Amino acid sequence: KLMNKGKVSTMTPARVALLEENGFVWDSHEAMWTEKIADLREYRAKHGNCLVPSNYKANPSLAVWVKCQRRQMKLHQEGKTTAMTPERIRELEAEGFCWGARMGP
């Protein structure tokens, strides 16, 4: 962050390049989003929808993530602080994501 702001930092362009060559993830939240949206696409390809059950044994973390996206959307609609952005909303809706679904026990 300091280097990006033009401030004194021990991080150098060479170190950045070395880290990136070795797969360093700068934004773990964005990396997780990318991973889970890919999981959702895989689920949709297999099941024909995005209605991931809350007890989905094949990928329990996807089920939790889907539930979290619905909760984040509710916060977004209420004008509260949330990780949900218009871009993420569009991306989920493009996949056929159902905001109000309740699945499982």
N, C-alpha and C positions, 0 to 999 in steps of 0.2 A: 504494500500500500504506500509506504513512504517513497519508494522508487517511482511509482506511478504519479505521485504528487510532486516530484522533482526535489524531494528532500533527501538528506543524507541517509544512506542505508547501506548495510553490508551486502544487500542483494545486488547483483550485477547482471547485465544482460547475458553474460556467459553462464552464470549460475541458473538464470531463468531457462536458457536454452537446454542446459544439462538436465534440469528437472523435468522439463517438458518432453525431452527425448526418452526419459525413463517413465513416462506416463503419469507424472504428478498431476493431481486434480486440484485446481485452484479454487473452485467453487463446489464444495461438496453437496450443497443443496441443489444446485442445477444438475449435478451428476446423478443424484438420486432421482430427480424428476425425470431425467432422460431414461434412466434404467426402468423406472416404474411405468412410464408411458409405453415403453417398448414391451414390457410384460403385459400391459393392458391390450396392446395391439395383438400380441400372440394369443391371449385369451379370446379376443373377439374372432380371430381367424379360426380358432378351434371350435368355439361355441356359437358363433354367429351373433353375439351381442356383448355388451359390456356389463352385464348384470352379475358381477362376481359375488358369489355367496359369502356371507360373513364367516362361514366355517369351511372355506375353500382349502382343502387339505393339500392340494398340489402346490399351492403357493400362498401360505397364510399371510405373508407380508404384503402381498398384493391386495388381499381382502382388507387388511388394516389400512393400506394406502388409499383404497377406494373410499372407505368410510371417512378417512381424514379429508379427502377432496370435497366430499359433501359437506362436512363440517366447516371447511375453509370457505366454501361458497356461501354458506349461511352467514358467516361472519362478514364476508364481502358485501352481501346484500344488506346487512345491518349497518354498514359503514364503519365496521370495526377493523382493527389492525389484523391483517391476514397475509398469507403468502400467495393467495389467489390473485392472479392478474388477468386483465382482459385477454392477453395472449394465451394464457393457460386455459381459460374458459373456452376460447375458440378452438384450441387444440383438442380438448376433451370432447367438445360438442362435435367436432369433425369426425371423431371416432365413434360417435353415437352414444356418448356417455349419458346415463339417466341420472339426473340429480336427485330425484325423490325416491328411488328404489329402496325397499327394505327387504333384505333376503336373510334367510337362515333363522335360527331360533332366537 
